[in-house]
Structures are given as structure tokens and as C-alpha cells.
Amino acid sequence: MPSRGLLTVAALVGIALMCLASLRKLERERRLLGRLRSLDPGRALLLNRLSAEERDTARSLAAAGVVVIQGDRLYLKGPAVSAFRRKRIRLALSGVFAALVLVFLVAVLLLHR
């Protein structure tokens, strides 16, 4: 049976990896939105010129209603970006708070016994 310290470390590493995965997704979205905002109005990004990871992010943003995919082109929906940004900031902050609470609980439960 593993010791409490090993279980604590494993749980904390798992929490950190989940946080990093979420942060990576948010960063991909931020980069793609930045690329779209830098284009002239009415211009689009070609989906076939994006990496597989960027295309996946584009589909995620399309499902959120921030971008429009028409054929092989990706367009930004201007008014939806500010509301999306506010929601993502709230999501990131609540995730950080939840992760801190979870880390504290795991450490207290496993090390205090």
C-alpha cells in the first residue's frame, strides 16, 4: 500500500495536470481569436491552412457561437467576442479557485490522518 505522502503527491500532480490542460485550451482559443481579430473586416482564415489542433479549437469556438465556419473559411462574429471573453475569464478564475480548494482538501485529508 502506498504511503500517504505518495498519494498526496499523486493527487496534487493530477490536479496540476488537469489545470494545465484547461489552461492550454484557453490559450489556444486566445491565440486563434487574436489571429482572427488581426485580419481586416470581412476577411477569413482558411481552415486547410490551420493545424489539426487549431481546427479543433475553431470547431469549439463555432459551437460557442464566437466564430462562423462557412465551407473552408473561418469568420469572427464581432459582437460575440466580448461576451465570450467575460465568460472565459469567469471560468478561468472559478477554476483556479476550485483547484486551490481541492489542493487544500487533498493535502489536509491525506497528510492529517
N, C-alpha and C positions, 0 to 999 in steps of 0.2 A: 504494500500500500504506500503510495507516495506521501511525502510529508506535507504538512500544511503550507510551508514556505513554497514548495514546488507548485502546489495547487494555486496559491496566491499569484505566483509569477505567471503561471499558465493563463489564469483568468485575466490578469492585467494585460498580458500580451494580446490575448484575444480581443479585449475591449479596444486596445490601441489599433489593432489591425482593422477592426470594423470602422473606427473613426477615420483612419487613413483612406479606406475605400470610399467612404462618403465624401470626404474632402476632395479626393481625386475626381469624383463625378462632378462635384460643384465647380471645380477648377476647369474641367473640360467644357462645361456649359458656359462658363465665363469667357473662356478663350474663343469659342465659336461665336458667341454673341458679339464679342469685340470685333471679330473679323467681319461679321455682317454689318455692324454699325459703321465700320470704316469705309464701306462701299458707298458709292453715290446712290441717292434715292432712285428706286426702280431697278437697280442692278441686282443680280443674284449670284450666288455661288453655285458652281456646277457640282452635283453630287458625285459624279465619277472622278472628280479631282480631289475628293476628300478621302482620308484614310478610313478603314473599316470602323475604327473607334469613333471618328468624327461623324460618320454616317449614323452610327448607333445613337450618338448624342443628338444629332439632328432629328432623328425619329422621336426621341424622348421629348425634345423641345416642341416638336409638332404636336405630340399628344398633350402637352401642357398648354398649347394654344399660343405659343410665342412666335413660332415660325410657320411658314406655309411651304409645303413641298408640292410643287406643280411639275409633274413629269420628272425631269432630271435637274430641276433648278430649286434652289432654296432661297426663300424670301423672308425678310424680317417683318413682323407685324409691329409697327412702331408703338401704338398705344399700349399694347400688352406687356411691353418690356418693363416698365416701371412697376407695375403691379407684381409681375413675376419676381423682380429683384427684391421687393419688400418681403414677399413670401419666402424666398430662399434665405434671406438674412435671418428672418424669424426662425426658420427651420434649422439653420446652422447654429444659432445661439441656443435654441432649446436642446439641440443635440449635444452641444458642449456641456450644458448644464446637466443633462441626463447622464452623460458619460462620467462627469465628475462625481455625481451622486452614486452611480454604480461602482465606480472605483473605490470610493469611500466605504460603501457597504461590503464589497468583496473583501477589502483589506481588514475591516473590523471583524467580519464574521469568521474569516479563516485564520486570522492571527490572534484573535482574542480568546479562542477556545483553549 
